[in-house]
């Protein structure tokens, strides 16, 4: 059927629609050239409508081994051309069928470049995907609604989970703020046995398991809504080596006494250049975040900035000067994206080895 995207500022973009009922979400864009299945199943996109800038989507189909969560948490997808005849040796079905199976509406045959320019110029904003004949009053009522403020509570695990070899070199406690499957696999591949905890788990519970290290995962939304997690992380600092990624990086900044802020349109894609300030090397990274750490707010904290975005200079990595704590804003495990940054998991192992 005919459909449209109506942005909060009144802009309208028309196309074809998979799905029926109007949906509200925060409209963002991702610049990756591949990885649409990993993107749609990344819990960090909870409550967002994802615009993919690459013009052809679905051309290699879908397959079960690359999903990053049991189901998508995003509100919807916007793509240029939706391929209905995929070709790939691993293909197990069409992306269109995948979206239908999970009830994810998709607007396609739409000018994604125009939407991306709009967001870059005006910042991320709420939007509604709906059938073309949807009543304007219904659209206005949806746009007047507030989106949830703690998406982590919806995507985190509800029970303590275990995975990895019993004879692994290290035991890592994982705080699940919306962890991606490939993060867990990356930790396992580098010799870690994992205990995965809900986001609201008390520090005492984690320390009672006596892990070798603690991992703070990625996740959706505003890090300031995780005040409960920040308080527990404060209790863990100095007790065990800690490694934070994305949301985990931001939670650590808040635990240090720093601050975070909402970016104009965020970093979302698998082609973001980041400079390692300790080596001078530039890495191409996979990223998905709409908030960032305020560098000025860390002036009183005993931390060193280790990585910086080449594009806008924002903080992309930190290391505590006296405690075994490290973090990065980007995704070293990728999925999708380059694998150049897997060395960070080895650095975490070295922190645990030293204790």
N, C-alpha and C positions, 0 to 999 in steps of 0.2 A: 504494500500500500504506500501511498504518498505520505511523507512525514516531514518534520522540521525540527530544528533546534532553535529555541527562543532563549536568548541570553538575558541576564538581569538588567543590562543596559538598554534592552529593547531590540537589539540586532536579531535578525531572523535569517536562518540558513536552511534551504529546502533540499530534500533528497528523497530516497526510498527508505522504508522502515520495516525492519524485522521486529515484531513485537507490537502489542496493542496499547496497553494502558500508559498514560503519561507518567514520566518519572522525573524526579528532581535530583540534581547532583551538582557537585563542584566541577566545572569544566576545566580540564588540564590538557596538556599535549605532551606526547612522547616522540622523540626524534630518532628512535632506533630504526634501522633498516630491516631488521629481522626480530623474531622473538615475540610475536603477537600472542601466542598461547601462554608463554611465561608471564607476559605483562598482565594479561587478563586474570591470571590466577595469583598474582602477587597481592597478599593481604594489605600491603601498604596503600593500595588504591581503593580502600573501603570508602564508600559513599561518593566516589568520584566518577565523572563521565570522561572517558579517555579518548582524546583525539590522536590518531596515529598519523604522523606527517608523511610517512612513506606511502606513495600512492597506491600500491598494489598489496592487498592483504588477503591471506588465505591460500596463496599459490602453492605452498608445500603441505597443506593440510594440517592435521593434528595427530598427536600420538601421546599415549599415556605417560611415557617416561620423563616428560619434561614439565609436567604440571608442578606448580610451586605450592599449592594448597589443595585440600580436598574439593574446594569449590571456589568460584569467583566471588569476591566481595564488592566489586565495583558496581556502580549503578547502571552503566551503559557504555557503549562503544560508538565512535564516529570514525568512519573510514572513507577513503576515496573510492577505490574500486574493490568490490568484494568478489574474489575469485571463487567460482563454483565448480571448477574442474582442476583440483590440485594434482600435482605430480611430484612424488617423492618416495623413495624406497621404504621409508618408515611410516608413510601415511596410513592412518587408520580411519579417516573420515574427513568430512568438510568442516571448516571453521564455522560456517553457517549453522550446521547441525549441532556443533558444540555449544554455540551461543543459545540456540533454541532449547537445548536440553537443560540448561541451567537458568533459563528465563532472563538472559541478559539482552535487553533491546539494543539494536544496532541501526544507526542511521548511516546509509551508504549512498554512493553517487552524489556526494556533497563536496563542496569546495573546501577541503581541509586547510589549504594554504590561507584562505581568507579568515577562517576561524583562528588559526594559529597567530596570524598578524594581529587580530583583534585582542587576543589574550596578551600577547607581548606588549601591545601598546597601552592596554587598559588594566592589565593584571587579571589573575584568575577570578572567576565570579561564578555565581550559581547560574544554572541553566536547566531548561526543561526539554526533554525529547518527547515528542507526542505526534499522533496522527495529524495530518495537515488541516483537517476540519475541526480540530479541538476548539472548544469555546474559549474565547479570550479571558473570560472571568475565571475559568478553571485554571488557566495558565498563570494568571496573576495571583490566584490563591496559593498555588504551589510555590511560586517565587517568593511569596511572603513568608513561607515557612522557614524555620531555622534548621540547619543540618545538625546532627548529633555532634557532641564535643569530645566524647571519649570513645572513639572507634576501637581502641585497643581492647576494651572490655568485651567487644563483640567477636573479635578475631582470635583472641588468646585461647590456649587450651584450657579445658575445665578440670583436668586431672593431671597428676604427675605421671610422666611417661619415661620409658627407658629404651635406649637403642645403642647399638654398637657392640663390639666384641668384648667379652668379659676380661680378656687378657690384654686389652688396649694399654698403651703406655700411660695415658692420662684419663682421669675422670673429670668431666666438665659439667657444671651446672648451668643450664641454659634458661634465662628468663625469656619467656615467649611473649613478646609484644606484638607478634604477627610474623613469626619467623618463616622464611622461605625454605623450601625443601632442600635446595642446593647448598644453603648454609650448613644445614645439618649433615648433608653428605660430605661437604668439604671438611668439616671437623672430624667426621669418621675416617675419611681417607688419610688424614694426617695423624691418625693414631689415637683418637679420643673415643672414650665411652661416654654417653650423654645421659643426663637426667634432665628432663624438660619440665619446667615449672610454670604454672599460671602467672600472669603479670603481677598479681597482688600477693604473691607468696612472701611470707615474712623472712627476714634475714636469718633469724634463728633456725628456721626450718632448713634453709640451704646450708648453713654452717654445720648443722648436726649431721649432714651427710658427708662432711669432710671432703669436698671435692678438691682437686688440684688447682682448678681455676674456675672462673665465673664468666659466662658470656652473656652480654646484653644485646638482644636481637634488634632487627629492623621492626618497623610497625607504622601504622597510619596515624594521621591527625596531628594535633597540637601537643608537643611534649609537656607543656604546662598543665595539661589535663591529667598527667601521670604523677601528681604530687605524692600519691601513696607509694609509687615505685621509687621516686627520688629519695624519700625518707629511708627506705630499706637499703638502697644503694649506699647511702651515707654510712650505714652501719657495717657494710661489707668492705668499704675502702680501707686498705691496709691490712685486712685479714687474709685475703687471697688475691692472686693475680686476676685482673679483670680486663676483658677485651670487649669494646662496644662498637657496633656498626649501626650507622644511620640513626634511628630513634635511640638506640643505646648510646651513641655518641652524644646526642642532645641531652639525654637523661644524666649522663655523667657531667656535662657542663653545668646543669642545674644543681647537681649534687656538690660541685666545686664552689657553688655560690654565684655562678655566672648567670647569663640570661640568653634567651633565644628570641628570634623574631620571625614573622611571616615574610617570605620572599614575594617579589612581585609576580613571578610566574614559575618559580621553582626550577629545579634541575631534574629532568626526566628524559633518559635516553641512555644509549650504550656507547656514546662517543664524546664524553666530557673530559677534556685534558686537565690533569691535576699534577702539580709539581711537588715532588718529595724534597722538602727544604734541606734535609740532612745529606742527600746525595746529589741534588741538583737535577735529577732525572725527571722527565715528564712521562706520566703514565696516561693512557687512554682508559677511562673508567666507565662503569655502569652506575647510573644514579637514579634515585627516585625519592625526592623529598621536596616539600614545600616550605619547610622551616630551616633555619640555619642558626649556628652559634654566633652570638655577638662577641667579637674579639675584644672590644673595649671592656666588656663586663668581666673578663678573666684577668684583669690587671692585678687583682689582689690574690689570685690563685697561684699556687706553685706549679704551674704547668708550662710546657713549651709547645708552641704551634709547630707541627711537623709537616703538614700538607696544606696546600693552598690551591684554590681553583684558578686556573690560568685565565678563564673567561671573565670572572668578576672579582677575583681576589678574596672570596669568602673562605672561611675556615673549613678545611677538609680533613684535618687530623690533629690530634693532641696526644701528648705524653706527659704523665705526671713526673715531676723531677725527683721525688723521693720514694714514691710508692709504685709498685709494679702494675701500672694502669696505662692502657693505650686505647685509642679509638680512632675511627675514621668515619667520615660522613658518607662516603660512597660504598659500593658493594663489591668487595674483592672476589666474591664467589660468582659474580656476573649473573648469567641465566636470565636474560640474554646479555651478551657482551664479551669483551676480551678477558682472557685468563691471566693477564700480565701481573695481577695483583695478589695472586695466591700466596706470595711470599709472606704476607701479613699473618697468615695462619701459622707459618713457621716461627715468626717472631713471637706470637702468643705462646707457642710451645716452649720457646726459649725462656720466656718469663716464668712459665710453670716449672721448667726444669730447675731454674734458680730458686724457685719457691718464693 
